[in-house]
Amino acid sequence: MKDLHLPTQIKYLAMFLLIGLFLTGCARGPIQASSWPGVTLADNTLYIAYNQFVQAIDLETEREIWRYPAEADRSQTFYAPPAVSSEGLIILGGYDQKVYALSTSSSRPETIWVFEEAADRIIGGPAISDILFGLESPSGK
């Protein structure tokens, strides 16, 4: 009769895979993306894109000027550094495959337009000039 013992390494590998599957099943809801924050400095204001918000911080007072959106939305996530024009227009690339243009002429940012036809999530910072802007998604389009 042959001995059907598995090598110890295979036993441990199988055990770790089963534990991993079990722990993955314990997570509530979909797993959310995570990354480093995207940071931009313009006119003594620090813009930070991280998770569900983009914040504007006044560097002199070290206080938040505004945050976008006002309420957290799990479908929106921001990691790309915002682009800021000389007129105060802010372009945000979202992990939700959208590009947002914000006006900051008031105390709260207002959405001017949203481009919803990006081929993939936006993880790189947009480039902006006086007449146009550009960005690239992971798909290269």
Salt bridges, closest charged atoms under 4 A:
ASP3 OD1 - HIS5 NE2 2.74
GLU64 OE1 - ARG67 NH2 3.01
ASP120 OD1 - ARG121 NH1 3.01
